[in-house]
Amino acid sequence: MESFTSETNQIRLKLLHTQVRLQNARLRRNLPWQPIVAVALPADVASGSYTVHVRWQAVQSYPDAKPILGQAPSILSSPVKLD
């Protein structure tokens, strides 16, 4: 996770990842791709309804973080309830 911001009922995350499939890298067939991320929220985030926005950005390597040319980031949004 590169950044975390919390606004009024909005949580925004920016995640950088390598995109080996676009770089023609060899992958092990027995290792499925599972984009699961767990994020620890700051203790002062209040309970309530939020919309989480996640921006996935493919980069050439990490931590270098140069974006892959022609690869636009994916932005996903989802409502969540924090108790």
C-alpha positions as a LaTeX table, in Angstrom:
\begin{tabular}{lrrr}
\hline
Residue & $x$ (\AA) & $y$ (\AA) & $z$ (\AA) \\
\hline
Met1 & 0.00 & 0.00 & 0.00 \\
Glu2 & 1.49 & 3.29 & $-1.04$ \\
Ser3 & $-0.97$ & 5.64 & 0.59 \\
Phe4 & $-4.01$ & 5.73 & 2.84 \\
Thr5 & $-6.40$ & 8.64 & 3.13 \\
Ser6 & $-9.69$ & 8.89 & 4.97 \\
Glu7 & $-12.19$ & 11.60 & 4.10 \\
Thr8 & $-15.84$ & 12.03 & 5.05 \\
Asn9 & $-17.19$ & 8.49 & 4.57 \\
Gln10 & $-14.48$ & 7.75 & 1.97 \\
Ile11 & $-11.46$ & 5.50 & 2.30 \\
Arg12 & $-8.95$ & 5.66 & $-0.56$ \\
Leu13 & $-6.15$ & 3.17 & $-1.12$ \\
Lys14 & $-3.47$ & 3.12 & $-3.81$ \\
Leu15 & $-1.84$ & $-0.25$ & $-4.36$ \\
Leu16 & 1.21 & $-0.83$ & $-6.54$ \\
His17 & 1.83 & $-4.27$ & $-8.00$ \\
Thr18 & 4.07 & $-5.79$ & $-10.60$ \\
Gln19 & 2.29 & $-7.06$ & $-13.67$ \\
Val20 & 4.26 & $-10.12$ & $-14.67$ \\
Arg21 & 1.57 & $-11.28$ & $-17.07$ \\
Leu22 & 2.08 & $-8.16$ & $-19.21$ \\
Gln23 & 5.87 & $-8.64$ & $-19.12$ \\
Asn24 & 5.75 & $-12.20$ & $-20.53$ \\
Ala25 & 7.30 & $-13.63$ & $-17.38$ \\
Arg26 & 7.06 & $-17.35$ & $-16.72$ \\
Leu27 & 4.64 & $-18.21$ & $-13.94$ \\
Arg28 & 4.27 & $-21.40$ & $-12.00$ \\
Arg29 & 0.99 & $-22.99$ & $-12.94$ \\
Asn30 & 0.46 & $-24.31$ & $-9.42$ \\
Leu31 & 0.41 & $-20.79$ & $-7.92$ \\
Pro32 & $-2.93$ & $-19.13$ & $-8.70$ \\
Trp33 & $-3.15$ & $-15.36$ & $-8.81$ \\
Gln34 & $-5.20$ & $-14.13$ & $-5.86$ \\
Pro35 & $-5.25$ & $-10.35$ & $-5.36$ \\
Ile36 & $-6.15$ & $-10.23$ & $-1.67$ \\
Val37 & $-5.02$ & $-7.35$ & 0.50 \\
Ala38 & $-5.56$ & $-6.84$ & 4.22 \\
Val39 & $-5.20$ & $-3.27$ & 5.47 \\
Ala40 & $-4.99$ & $-2.24$ & 9.11 \\
Leu41 & $-7.03$ & 0.92 & 9.54 \\
Pro42 & $-5.91$ & 3.61 & 11.98 \\
Ala43 & $-7.52$ & 3.32 & 15.40 \\
Asp44 & $-9.22$ & 6.71 & 15.06 \\
Val45 & $-11.40$ & 5.69 & 12.06 \\
Ala46 & $-14.97$ & 5.95 & 13.36 \\
Ser47 & $-17.59$ & 3.23 & 12.98 \\
Gly48 & $-20.10$ & 3.76 & 10.19 \\
Ser49 & $-20.75$ & 3.35 & 6.48 \\
Tyr50 & $-17.92$ & 4.13 & 4.06 \\
Thr51 & $-17.10$ & 3.74 & 0.41 \\
Val52 & $-13.70$ & 2.16 & $-0.19$ \\
His53 & $-11.94$ & 3.19 & $-3.41$ \\
Val54 & $-8.96$ & 1.05 & $-4.44$ \\
Arg55 & $-6.62$ & 2.12 & $-7.23$ \\
Trp56 & $-4.50$ & $-0.77$ & $-8.55$ \\
Gln57 & $-1.45$ & 0.46 & $-10.48$ \\
Ala58 & 0.77 & $-1.97$ & $-12.39$ \\
Val59 & 4.45 & $-1.04$ & $-12.19$ \\
Gln60 & 7.58 & $-2.42$ & $-13.88$ \\
Ser61 & 9.25 & $-3.31$ & $-10.59$ \\
Tyr62 & 8.95 & $-2.55$ & $-6.91$ \\
Pro63 & 10.03 & $-0.39$ & $-5.06$ \\
Asp64 & 11.14 & 1.40 & $-8.28$ \\
Ala65 & 7.41 & 1.94 & $-9.07$ \\
Lys66 & 7.71 & 3.09 & $-12.69$ \\
Pro67 & 4.25 & 2.66 & $-14.27$ \\
Ile68 & 3.97 & 0.29 & $-17.21$ \\
Leu69 & 3.41 & 2.37 & $-20.36$ \\
Gly70 & $-0.07$ & 1.96 & $-21.80$ \\
Gln71 & $-1.38$ & 0.23 & $-18.66$ \\
Ala72 & $-4.08$ & 2.37 & $-17.04$ \\
Pro73 & $-4.78$ & 1.82 & $-13.34$ \\
Ser74 & $-7.90$ & $-0.08$ & $-12.31$ \\
Ile75 & $-10.15$ & 1.71 & $-9.85$ \\
Leu76 & $-12.69$ & $-0.28$ & $-7.87$ \\
Ser77 & $-15.20$ & 1.11 & $-5.37$ \\
Ser78 & $-17.29$ & $-0.75$ & $-2.82$ \\
Pro79 & $-19.52$ & 0.18 & 0.13 \\
Val80 & $-18.47$ & $-1.19$ & 3.53 \\
Lys81 & $-19.74$ & $-0.90$ & 7.09 \\
Leu82 & $-17.29$ & $-0.62$ & 9.97 \\
Asp83 & $-18.56$ & $-1.72$ & 13.39 \\
\hline
\end{tabular}
